[in-house]
């Protein structure tokens, strides 16, 4: 992401039921250059200890460290529990790539979304 922009990442599915507590699910504000991880063997991150188990993340981009949960651009991204997402660009022209645990690129469509209902936050 461009300097001064921030990525908010929130897991919306794929974790075990007790992890629906917002304090336990993957939920991070990430300034440019930061990395975060939640191991697939942790059931707060993946319902099954399987690196290929599918989880759904919401990526939301904000300008200049705004730290709002939902920025100007919000997308849903499917990802294997053992994989990772690389976000690049600017809010106006962003892109992301999804990789599996073995660093193989996975093609996923860009899915713009409405701000999800997160009553537990």
C-alpha positions in Angstrom: 0.0 0.0 0.0 1.1 3.6 -0.6 2.7 5.4 2.3 0.1 7.0 4.6 -2.6 4.5 3.7 -3.8 1.8 6.1 -5.2 -1.6 5.6 -7.8 -3.0 8.0 -8.1 -6.8 7.8 -11.0 -8.6 9.5 -11.8 -12.4 9.3 -15.5 -13.0 8.7 -15.7 -16.8 8.2 -13.6 -19.9 8.6 -12.8 -19.7 12.3 -14.4 -21.8 15.0 -17.6 -20.5 16.5 -16.1 -19.3 19.8 -13.7 -17.1 17.7 -16.7 -15.0 16.6 -15.8 -13.0 19.7 -14.2 -9.9 18.2 -11.4 -10.1 20.7 -10.4 -13.5 19.4 -10.7 -13.3 15.6 -8.1 -12.0 13.2 -8.7 -8.3 13.3 -5.8 -5.9 12.5 -5.1 -2.3 11.4 -2.0 -2.5 9.2 0.0 0.5 8.2 2.1 0.3 5.0 4.7 -2.4 5.2 3.3 -4.3 8.2 2.6 -8.0 8.3 0.3 -10.0 10.5 -0.2 -13.7 10.9 -2.7 -16.1 12.5 -1.5 -19.7 12.2 -3.9 -22.2 10.6 -3.4 -24.6 13.5 -4.9 -21.9 15.8 -8.7 -22.6 15.9 -9.3 -18.9 16.5 -8.1 -18.5 12.9 -9.1 -21.7 11.2 -11.9 -24.1 12.1 -9.7 -27.0 10.9 -6.0 -27.4 11.3 -5.7 -27.7 7.6 -3.6 -25.2 5.6 -6.0 -25.4 2.7 -9.2 -24.8 4.7 -10.9 -21.7 3.2 -11.4 -18.6 5.3 -12.9 -15.2 4.2 -11.2 -11.9 5.0 -12.5 -8.4 4.5 -9.9 -5.9 3.4 -10.7 -2.2 3.9 -8.4 0.6 2.9 -8.3 4.0 4.7 -6.3 7.1 4.0 -3.6 8.6 6.2 -4.0 6.4 9.3 -7.7 7.1 9.7 -8.1 3.8 11.6 -11.8 3.5 10.7 -12.8 -0.1 10.5 -14.2 0.5 7.0 -12.4 2.8 4.6 -13.3 4.0 1.2 -12.7 0.7 -0.5 -13.8 -2.6 1.0 -13.4 -6.1 -0.6 -14.0 -9.7 0.5 -11.1 -12.0 -0.2 -11.2 -15.9 0.1 -7.9 -17.3 1.3 -6.6 -20.7 2.4 -6.0 -20.7 6.2 -2.3 -21.4 5.6 -2.0 -18.8 2.9 -1.6 -15.1 2.8 -2.8 -11.9 1.0 -0.5 -9.2 -0.4 -2.2 -5.8 -0.8 -0.6 -3.2 -3.1 -1.3 0.2 -4.6 -3.4 3.1 -3.6 -7.0 3.4 -2.4 -8.0 4.5 -5.9 -6.0 1.8 -7.7 -5.5 -1.1 -5.3 -4.7 -4.7 -6.0 -4.2 -7.8 -4.0 -2.8 -11.3 -4.6 -3.6 -14.5 -2.7 -1.0 -17.2 -2.1 -1.3 -20.7 -0.6 1.0 -22.0 2.2 3.5 -23.1 -0.4 3.7 -19.6 -1.9 1.7 -20.6 -5.1 -0.3 -17.7 -6.5 -4.1 -18.3 -6.4 -6.5 -16.5 -8.8 -9.4 -15.0 -7.0 -11.8 -12.4 -8.3 -12.0 -8.9 -6.8 -15.2 -8.8 -4.8 -16.3 -5.3 -3.8 -18.6 -5.5 -0.9 -20.9 -3.5 1.3 -19.6 -3.0 4.8 -20.4 -6.2 6.6 -22.6 -6.3 9.6 -20.3 -6.8 12.5 -22.6 -6.5 15.5 -20.0 -8.0 17.8 -17.4 -5.2 17.3 
